[in-house]
Amino acid sequence: MNPETKQKLMGVSTATLCTALFKRGLRNQFIQDVRPLNPNLPNMVGEAFTLRYIPAREDLNPITVFQDRAHPQRKAVEECPPGAVMVFDSRKDARAASAGSILITRLMVRGCAGAVTDGGFRDSPEIAEMTFPVYHHRPSAPTNLTLHQALDINVPIGCGDVAVWPGDVVVGDREGVVVLPAHLADELADEAHEMTAFEDFVAGEVRKGRSILGLYPATDPKTKDDFAAWRKATGR
């Protein structure tokens, strides 16, 4: 990812990115029903590295499968590149864990950018204390083996009703997670950066008592003049 793009995405909201995506006809990029375990962290930004689970079949998925060093879950954690976001396709099923604190710690220590599942993570209190952005639906105490069977690494997946392709840019904030198609990431970052500056200006004007009519959207020519003056004064 372009470092400048990453820096801009660190300073914008998923809501603003969703608006920019909507302008391009992309209406379903916000992962449904996932929340940050630690909402006090900076934005999560990184390219997607994926793991797909299927429903577990008991004769093929006993606890002894973890003795295999090439087990897909363990292998994915060791192969997720530094700077990438590990995205789990857990079929929106949080009854069993996608992973736990040890594997999440390994991702953190390896320099990954974060983790997202549309299921749940076990050991969630410990994960919530980490300075590592992690998103899930809800806590899941049982091991993943009870319901999930890890199968495919770094393939297109679904996560929270969103199609996620390896290399897509994943952005998380205190509200949730949005997925940006890789080929649009630069222009989306630029537009969202500009939108954020304007929305910060608008918010300040509204707090002063100004009406939103003509201000948001900027249909009054004076709004554009005022915004230009604000940018000059604030260096934005």
C-alpha positions, -999 to 999 in steps of 0.1 A, spaced: 0 0 0 11 35 -7 24 49 26 6 83 19 -27 64 13 -22 45 46 -16 78 65 -47 94 51 -68 63 59 -55 65 95 -73 98 99 -107 92 83 -139 74 95 -155 43 81 -187 64 77 -169 88 54 -153 60 34 -188 44 30 -201 76 15 -171 78 -10 -177 41 -19 -215 48 -24 -206 75 -49 -189 48 -69 -218 24 -68 -204 3 -40 -231 -1 -13 -221 -32 6 -185 -27 19 -192 -23 56 -187 -55 75 -219 -62 94 -222 -68 132 -185 -65 141 -172 -42 168 -137 -33 182 -127 -51 214 -106 -21 223 -124 11 210 -96 34 222 -71 25 196 -61 44 164 -76 33 131 -67 -2 118 -54 0 82 -39 -29 62 -42 -52 32 -65 -82 37 -50 -117 43 -78 -142 46 -87 -175 63 -119 -194 54 -137 -217 77 -163 -243 67 -186 -262 91 -166 -287 111 -171 -323 104 -162 -343 135 -144 -372 118 -121 -348 100 -116 -322 127 -106 -337 161 -84 -318 184 -54 -338 172 -54 -318 139 -34 -291 158 -5 -316 159 0 -309 122 24 -280 117 7 -272 84 -28 -268 100 -44 -240 80 -53 -218 111 -17 -220 125 -2 -217 90 -22 -186 82 -12 -169 115 25 -176 107 21 -164 70 0 -133 75 24 -105 63 35 -77 85 12 -47 80 -17 -69 68 -51 -75 85 -61 -111 91 -97 -115 81 -115 -146 92 -146 -160 74 -164 -177 102 -198 -178 85 -212 -152 109 -212 -179 135 -199 -168 169 -209 -199 188 -172 -211 186 -140 -190 185 -122 -180 153 -90 -178 174 -79 -168 209 -54 -145 226 -23 -166 219 -28 -165 181 -38 -129 182 -7 -121 202 14 -139 176 -2 -117 149 6 -86 169 42 -96 176 48 -104 139 38 -68 130 4 -74 115 -21 -45 115 -51 -62 131 -77 -90 129 -113 -92 120 -138 -120 122 -176 -122 116 -177 -148 144 -160 -144 177 -127 -146 196 -121 -164 228 -101 -148 256 -117 -115 247 -109 -98 280 -72 -103 274 -74 -93 237 -93 -61 247 -63 -51 268 -39 -53 239 -27 -23 219 -37 -43 187 -69 -36 168 -93 -66 168 -129 -68 157 -155 -95 163 -192 -101 167 -191 -113 204 -170 -134 227 -168 -171 219 -154 -193 246 -154 -228 229 -125 -238 206 -130 -232 169 -128 -270 164 -163 -275 178 -179 -258 148 -153 -244 124 -129 -262 102 -101 -241 88 -96 -247 51 -84 -221 27 -57 -195 32 -57 -161 13 -86 -168 -10 -117 -146 -16 -140 -149 14 -172 -135 28 -170 -116 61 -201 -101 76 -219 -102 43 -190 -84 25 -168 -100 -2 -132 -97 8 -104 -104 -17 -68 -108 -7 -51 -74 -10 -82 -54 -5 -76 -25 20 -93 -30 53 -100 0 75 -114 -2 110 -124 26 134 -144 28 166 -176 20 147 -166 -10 127 -147 -21 95 -150 -12 59 -133 -30 29 -119 -10 1 -112 -26 -33 -75 -24 -38 -76 -5 -71 -97 22 -55 -78 27 -23 -57 57 -33 -85 77 -47 -108 68 -18 -82 79 7 -78 112 -11 -115 119 -13 -122 108 23 -93 130 35 -109 160 18 -144 151 30 -131 148 66 -116 183 64 -150 197 52 -170 178 77 -147 191 105 -154 226 93 -191 220 91 -192 205 126 -175 236 140 -200 259 122 -230 239 135 -216 241 171 -216 279 166 -253 278 158 -252 279 120 -280 263 101 -272 232 80 -292 247 51 -267 257 24 -239 245 46 -243 207 44 -243 201 15 -225 233 5 -252 247 -18 -246 283 -6 -215 299 -24 -206 316 9 -200 281 24 -172 274 0 -156 308 7 -159 302 44 -144 267 41 -115 280 20 -108 306 47 -110 280 74 -86 257 56 -61 286 53 -64 295 90 -62 259 102 -36 245 77 -61 218 67 
